[in-house]
Amino acid sequence: MSSSSSTAVAQSCQVDGKSWSICSQNQNSWSYENGKYCIAASFCPSNRTSLPSIDGRATPVDAQATPKTRAIYNYLRSIWGQQTLTGQQDLTWKDSIDMVERVHKDTGKYPALMGYDFMNYGMTANWVEGIKQTEEAIAHSNKGGLVTFAWHWRDPALLSTSNANNAQFYTKETNFQIPVKNGSLDTGSTAYNQINAGIDLIAVELKKLSDAGVTVLWRPLHEASGYNGDGWFWWGRTRTDDAPQAYAQILLWRHMYDRLVNFHNLHNLLWVWNGQNAAWYPGDDVVDIISHDIYDGADNKTYKSQITTYTQARKYSAEKKLIALSENSFIPDPNKISADGAWWLWFMTWNDGNFNESTLESGTHKDNFWSGDYYNTSEHKTKVYNHANMITLDELPTFQ
């Protein structure tokens, strides 16, 4: 083998089971050259094996972020690597279940961070559950708490129409596809207008939160890549054209950022990307925090730190970004987090999905991520919420 061949740069990159050409111009992302999609050599996941060397930003990516949003960002930077925020996901589809109080009842403490979801916004008027998430978030913020929102974005083609109750978000239940044409969003398509209508719908709620002084740790398009690019949700689906599904998600993320920040003038958002795959990363200029969701099987009551996934997430970006555990079954042991250096900015235990309809009581069940001890035992939950390295609601500062 000659020396020239041994040092040759690979001419293709494997992403989500497909081979993509390397771009001639290195823009550190996907691109569209000569009528074909390509990926920069520096962006190919197989070439991104080192931790970021560029310092993290001292301010949010939104240069016009509100003073409170900047204060919260500064606080998050100050605790990262030393402490972890306690977090609990609300039950969006059952308003009567109060996950905050369940945590307090079991541990004597309230979570610092509550997770909410715009899942059912845009449904027709006879849908009664899960459309008070904005108000619940404001109430938690008024108690001094922090707030994060996800969005199980239902089919934009049906959302806010007479068929909205049939709108789904799982790939297998909707045919909706991000409209892409010649390397860009297809702005002339019906689907593009439907996407904007969905973003505008949620902008109304984000504006309510902004007016109430609530900073939102905003986590849209979550779990975009699914598992190995199988695209659980329509924003990550395997495509029927030649566009990379990862690139389509990047285009949608960047468009959403532009529309919410620059069109709707929403500056109370810290942008939490949860794509879970290096090739899907939308760029350091539109991401404040990188997060990962981890659901281990019920036989894993070791409460490990999840250092492997934590380190993987750190390698997605060129700049050093804060890293969060945005959904979890098992809560990592605080002592193991410290010992391994897996300093998740927060954890977010999923909610209780199985309960007695007449009493609303929940017990040990695979769909109950807080109640019972299928995942987290009573002893472990108490330990976590009373540990010096874990921040609860009463330990948060006042943000101005």
Disulfide bonds with the S-S distance in Angstrom:
Cys13-Cys44 2.05
Cys23-Cys38 2.09
